[in-house]
Amino acid sequence: MIKSSNPVIPEPGTQPETPVVPDPQKKSKRAKKATGPADNIQELGTAEVPVAKSNIHVMTIIGQIEGHMVLPPQNKTTKYEHIMPQLVAIEQNPEIEGLLLLLNTVGGDVEAGLAIAELIASMSKPSVSIVLGGGHSIGAPIAVSATHSFIVESASMTIHPIRLTGLVIGAPSSFDYLEKMQERVNKFVVTHSKITEKKWKELLYKTGELSRDIGTSVVGKDAVHYGLIDEIGGIAQAQLTLQELIAANKTDKGLKQ
């Protein structure tokens, strides 16, 4: 069949059909509706999300620190493959001048937690950590990795030796590996806090305090008394200290230039 190239002439008294062009304003209204108060309540638990431009980036270390093994979906986790790229981006972003760490963690993968702690400690920008609720196990090195650390009075920190789950080969090399890994953690904590190696190991290997393991559970004031954490304080003190560290960092850079 050959199609005619002649234009279609509308009948007298009728209007030619015009293509329907979508209204961009209607589309934007639909987009706004999709992210309205109901969606915010469902996703974030609040009707409005406060947006404020700040020179501080807030990062949370919560639940269990997930490392090389994927944890069950019902576990609240902090994934190290998410945290590490964020830390690199913070270091590269000139608009971000400081890092605020909020910790409420039960611990988790030792190597993943230590990797996060090393990355925070090696940043050129100042950082402040707050232990809220708990900074247990490998959460302790992350807490002390910041430039300055805080803990609220009601928070606690469980200090215990490294434990493994699953099959452990009963050979001298296995125990040597565990001992070397523990020494890595010990050295990091002692280097980045005011606690002495003797006191740290005393808390680490203390018996009779924890029901199923050796170790110690310290609360806010005790953590400061032992030199593990710098100060008792919350969000207000942490932000004030971080801004002071940021100002001092700018002064140091100005003097070097």
N, C-alpha and C positions, 0 to 999 in steps of 0.2 A: 504494500500500500504506500502510495506517495502522499506525503503530507503537504498541504497547501501552505505556501509562504505568505499568503495574503493576510493582513491583520483582521481580527474579528471586529466587525462593526456592530455596536450595540443597537438594539431595536429602538425606535423612536419612543421617548418618554421614560427610558430607563437610564440609570447611571452605571458607568463601567465599574467593575469590581476593583477595589484597591487592596494591595497586600497589607495585612495587619502587622504593624510594627510594635513590638513589645515596649511598654512604658518602663524606662529605667528606674523611675521613682517608685513604681509599684514593686519592682524587683528588690530594691533596697529596703522597702518597708517589710517585705516578706523575710529578708535576711535578718533584719532587726528583730522581727517577731520570733525567729528561730532561736535567737540568743536572748530571749526576754527573761523577766524575773523568775518564771516557772522553771526554766532550764537552769538558771543559776542556783536556785534552791535545790534542785535535784542533784546537780553536779557538785556544788560547793557549799551548800547549806546556808546560803545567804541570798537576799534579794538583789543586792547591789555589790559589785566587786570594786573595792576602792583602788583607784589607780593614782599613784603619786610618783613623780620623777624623783629618783634618789641616786646618790653616788655610792650607795651600799647595796650589795647583792645578798639576799637572804637565802641560805641553803639549809635544808632539813636532812638530818640523818636519823631515820626512825625505823622501828621494827627490827627485823633481822637483816644483817648485811649479807646480801647474796653475792656469792663469788662464782666459782667455776661450775657449780651445780645449781640447776634451776629448782627453786623451792616450790612446794604446792601452792596453787592459786589462792587458797584461803589464808596464807601467811602474809602479813604486812611486811614488805621488804624494801630495802634500799639497794638498788642494783649498781654495782661499781662501774659497769660499762656506761651507765647514764651519768654518774657523778663526775668521773674523770674528764670527759670532754667538756663538761660545764666549767670545771676548774681551769682548764686550758683557755676556754673562751673568756672567762673572767680576767685572767692574766693578760689576755690580748686586747681586751676592750678598754680604751682610754677613758670612757665615761664612768666606768666602775672603779672606785678608789679604795674600796674596802669590802671585806667578806664577813658576814655574820652567820655563824653556825649554830643551829638549834638541834640539840641532841636528846633523843629519848629512845635509846636502843638497847636491846638485850645482847648485842654482840653478833657473832656470826663467823663468816669465813676469815681466817687469820690473815692469809696473804692479801686478800682483797681489802680488808680493813687497814692493814699496814701500808698498802699501796696508796690508799686515799690519804692516810695520815702523812706519808712522805711527800705527796704532791702538795698538800696544804702547807706543810712546813717549808717547802722550797719556793713558795710564791714570793714575789717581790713586794706585793701589796699587803698591808696589815690585815690581820684577821682576829676576830674575837669569837670564842665559843661559849655557849651556855648549856650546862647539863640540866635538863628538865625531866623529872621523873626518874630516869636512870641512864647511866653511861657505863654499862656493864661490859666485862670481858674485853674484847678488842675495841670497844667503844672508848676505853680509857686512853689508848694512844691517840685516837682521833681528837678527843677532848683537849689533850695537852699539845697537840700539833699547832694550835692557833698561837698567834703572837701573845695573846692574853686570854686567860680562861676564867669563867665564872661558873658557879653552881648555886642553885636555889637551896634553901635550908632543908626542904622536904625531899630532895633528890638523894639517890644513893648510887654507889658504884661498887660492883662486885669484882674483886681482884682474885684471880685464880690461875693456876698453870694451864697450859694448852692441853686441850682434850681432843681426842680423835674419835670419830664414830666409824663403825665398820671393822673390817679385818685388819689386824696389825700383825706384821710378821715378827715373830719372837726371835730377833737376831740383834746383836750389838749395834749394827748399822742403823736399825730403826730407832733405837733409843738415842743414838748420837744425833740423828736428824732432828728428833723432837727437842733435844737439848739445845742444838744450834738455833732452831727456830725460836725457842723461848728466849735465848740470849739476844736475838735480834729485837724482840719486843721489849725486853728489859732495858737494853741500851737506848732504845728510842725514847722510852718513858723517862728514864733518868736524865737524858740529855735535854729534853724539852720541858722539864718541870723542875721544881726545887726539891723534890724528894731525893733522899740519899739512896744509893744502891742497897745498903744494908737494910733500911726501913722498907723499901719496896719488896725485897725478897722475904722479909719477915712477914709482911702482909700476904704475900703470894703463897707461902708455904705453911701458914698458920693452920693448925688442926683444931677441931672441936667447935668451930663457930658456924660453919656451913653444914647442913644436915647430910648431904650426899657427896661432899667433896672437901678437899682442903682449899683454903683461901680465906678471904675476909670480905665482909660487906661494910663499907664505910658510908656514913651519911654526910650531908653538906659540910658542916663545921669540921668534922674529922678530916675530910679530904683536904680542906684548907690548912688545918693544923699540921698534917703530915707533909705539906708542901706539894701535894699532887696537883691541886687546883689553886689558882692565884687568889681568888676572892669569892666571898658570898655576894650574890647579887642577881638581879633579873634583867629584863629587857631595857629598862631606863639606864641603868648603870652600864650595861654592855654597849649601848649605842653611844653614850657619852664618851666612854673610853675609846671606842673605835674612831670617833671623830677626832679625838685628841691624837691618836696614833696616825691618822691620815694627815693631819696638820703637821705633825713632826716629820712624817715621811716626805712631805712636800718641801719642808725646810732643808732636810738633808740633801734632797736632789738639787735644790737651788744652790747650796754651798758647794756641791761637787761640780756643778756647771761653772 
